[in-house]
């Protein structure tokens, strides 16, 4: 797209403020080597006539840079930048007409090895079509001593078309200077002159000099010398510097001398219109009218060629209205004239005749713009070129009149008082003027409007730039995997971007990239059908559809699924800067609007009401989120509207806060989905109540009765889910695992073991199988099969899904006290709260069985044990800081938990006695434990085991 080049000083100085591109690999053939020196001149090596450069001394007009003032140590480089520039000296000599020469003297130091190549292989870019390169010196300063490296330097002339992949050639050559034996701390010293200027500028001079860079500069010298009859305008940007201006030797001189310049840090996502690096602009143009006159000469057309006139008549006849005629002509030039730029010499700016571009069906932005405008003018429409800057955007309005501020040209068309800016180099746009996308070019210089200067380019109010994401989840049938259909629909400018990605990458790669984002968030998701694209340039909409299924998303719990849905689609529409603090504005480039709808269809109507909608808004964005519930269908709907294209540094804290809150809302797409109609289970409730009568204690149900009832209800719900689900699916496996846990809590160990075995046959290893493994191990403990239980708990631990202290406890029950202690210590280190307390109880018992070390094993935790927490009270009892009566008093403190707490108190009193060798004293306490009928607690089951053993040690 680029057709304008940057100023020669900026280009030839290898970009003071631009990252240097990696050097191309030099060829094997070295440049010519020494020849006889001319009398009175340095002994320059001889150079072949076709080398593309020559050696020579600087011209007489080059002035030595003024000596630096002693100011102590040089400016340090900032963190992350390993280069320093002791000298940057750029001098320009303007001749009486169009003769221009630019002298550059650079000194650079590599502060570490990461930039040795950058410093030791400088590059000089120039265009041999109208410029000549003269190299004056290549030297190296090491430890204060200068070495001449010109003879040993390897100079390779390379023609590497940097823009060839974008169908652009510009004829620029690169002189690669390879200097051997460059070390960290060496000063590389290079000086050269480039003579000549592109004749397309008609002898008018304009340039931009950077006044700082991303590396520190010890001394900067800029000098522009011109005849007094060539007046120059001067302006500084992003700086309050006032350059010197004086006359010397009959010449006008503009000079800048600066010392100890600190590096200017760059920041990602800085708007193109914001000037980061301070600069000095020098231009010979007195007004924008002069720039306009120059541009008019470039795009002048004498007579309309018959071929162009015939094509215009054909297009006009095929469209009914002027707006349709413009759209049809634009489509023709965009789609049927291939983009290719051969910007050699004057062709860098002067377009080909429209007839030639039409015949060749080939051209760059200026060629295609001239052809489009010629076609539209032949139809009697108002069309003219408009110069724009991709690099500077609306920032061009801050510069003095000049030809070098623009790098692209488009068409400005006026229809019925409305102005359209049309880019003939784009492909895949919408076919109508109102449906196509409109880029925010910022500002444009319409050619032929005189002294008006750059004008704001306002995106039409009807222009669309929107993304809409849709997730459709189907949970309606329990006997099949869950289905997910996703859709990305782009409209307007966003559609054109995705259409281009589709053309460049192909459907398969595009679908893989987007589908992979869902798979990473939802492991187990698999594709079920080929991706689909629906593309309409008539409406300028582009749509991608993907189809998946999942064997069991979410977390199963008591006849319901706890679900969380991915919502990363909108993250890019809520961008945040990388830096904690910024100096420069932050560029907002997301589409103008984006929406995400997550539609979930469940097997049962939801009874819960939708939460209130959420709104977050400021002058940068508007964020809205709401939930809609309609029977079995729930929709999470979130939208983002971008209201600005930048955030100023002073607004960033508030912007971060709002975006952070909006992103947090994206993570709240959660719901609990009932899988059954719970009312249909009413007949089963009555049977449960009859079975639980023996657990009633007093008029009010206590915690034991409620716990038994809960597990009965869970077992009932799981049974119904298992009947409705696919018998070989993951949902059935999860329900079986939960039913196995409930059966264990109800003391039905045979049933629990059968359910756990069925669940393990259906569930993959990991968290899904963890609950089933635990249920199987607990059932085996309940059935007295301790050796088998150890193997199961060990397998659970190896899968990383162990929950609790069952493995250590089972080793304890087997009499493996030493092994139990090791396992329990490890479990305690990874537990917290009550789970940690109860693990420490068993750790005490295991250590107590080994020489009475129980108190010592838990000594570090006793002081932190909170007696107001039941587990802490038990721990304090075993540790000796709470007596038996005090423990039992705490157990009876709350009637609703009395039976459950007494069961645990009695059991651990008995176990402490056993560990102390007093089994006979312990048995009555185990009898009391069983008498509580605390069936769901393992202490009840283990107390029964102790009673069966009787007085055995």
SULHU-V335070 format. One record per helix or strand of 3 or more residues. SS is the DSSP state (alpha for helix, beta for strand). FROM is the first residue (numbers start at 1). TO is the last residue. If there is no record, write none. Layout:
SS|FROM|TO ; SS|FROM|TO
This chain:
alpha|8|12 ; beta|83|94 ; beta|100|110 ; alpha|113|120 ; beta|123|127 ; beta|132|142 ; beta|145|148 ; beta|154|158 ; alpha|164|166 ; beta|172|178 ; beta|187|195 ; alpha|199|201 ; beta|206|210 ; beta|216|227 ; beta|233|237 ; beta|244|248 ; beta|251|261 ; beta|279|283 ; alpha|288|298 ; alpha|306|317 ; alpha|322|336 ; alpha|345|348 ; alpha|354|360 ; alpha|365|378 ; beta|382|388 ; alpha|393|398 ; beta|408|415 ; beta|418|422 ; beta|443|446 ; alpha|450|452 ; beta|465|474 ; beta|482|492 ; alpha|493|505 ; alpha|507|521 ; beta|532|536 ; beta|541|550 ; beta|555|557 ; beta|560|564 ; alpha|568|573 ; beta|593|601 ; beta|614|617 ; beta|621|630 ; beta|633|642 ; alpha|649|666 ; beta|670|674 ; alpha|678|691 ; alpha|693|695 ; alpha|703|724 ; alpha|730|745 ; alpha|749|762 ; alpha|767|782 ; alpha|786|798 ; alpha|806|813 ; alpha|817|829 ; alpha|833|848 ; alpha|854|862 ; alpha|870|879 ; alpha|884|891 ; alpha|895|915 ; alpha|919|931 ; alpha|938|949
